[in-house]
């Protein structure tokens, strides 16, 4: 497969997954903003989204203050923000268009119709119809895209690069969601435990893990177990362990002469998850551990680009 074709497929899947995970992060932040709290506390949560995506300067150039409305407008529908849901859906469609002969008709029609519908939605229309409804729409369109890929595309090299992009993006974004929300939600006193159930429940639902948590633990929701589920559980589809387990399998399928170091780095990270304990991670500091994980995911992605695709700087 040509590296340019593989590059478009890889980034097509990353942009689709990024749009979905951004919708999930914004949705849980919006839900939690409805819980009684001070304005400063609510704005800290919104500011964390901007900071985590390294968009402080871009945001400050367009909006005078960090609050729910401005962050939602910036991250949902701002065409000048390359990290907004609007931009991610546009870039997913553009990458699919560049390899129209490689993807199936169903895949192309799904991505194209998603973008055509998204570009007609102004932020005012989205807000008036219900911002939560829009986030559900984004998640559903992403699921539809994955379903048409799985159900119609030959599982060859093209499929492997699509799968690889999805898994790397999902791992990175699960880490981001957990990093943003864990310390905001962790109780500071016994009086906060009563409302914690609803807030942690909202976080779990944001990654489709509420029912999974109940099956695995059959007990009250606690911060440490939420972290354990989303980091170390090998069977949870959005956990870091599950994603890296699948990444190393895909890397084995597409390996070439120069991909050994990238595979080694991915294997080291997978081993850390496979044999890790949540007690050790929390003792190290969850924020520090997740920051290191996201840095290593970036380096693995950079290695994949150099080994198989168009190098990031050239792209």
Secondary structure as UniProt FT lines:
FT   HELIX           3..33
FT   HELIX           39..52
FT   TURN            53..54
FT   HELIX           56..60
FT   TURN            61..62
FT   HELIX           68..76
FT   TURN            79..80
FT   TURN            82..83
FT   HELIX           85..98
FT   TURN            99..102
FT   HELIX           105..119
FT   HELIX           123..129
FT   HELIX           131..152
FT   TURN            155..156
FT   HELIX           157..185
FT   HELIX           190..192
FT   HELIX           193..206
FT   TURN            207..208
FT   HELIX           210..217
FT   HELIX           223..232
FT   TURN            237..238
FT   HELIX           240..254
FT   TURN            257..258
FT   HELIX           260..274
FT   HELIX           278..284
FT   HELIX           286..308
FT   TURN            312..314
//
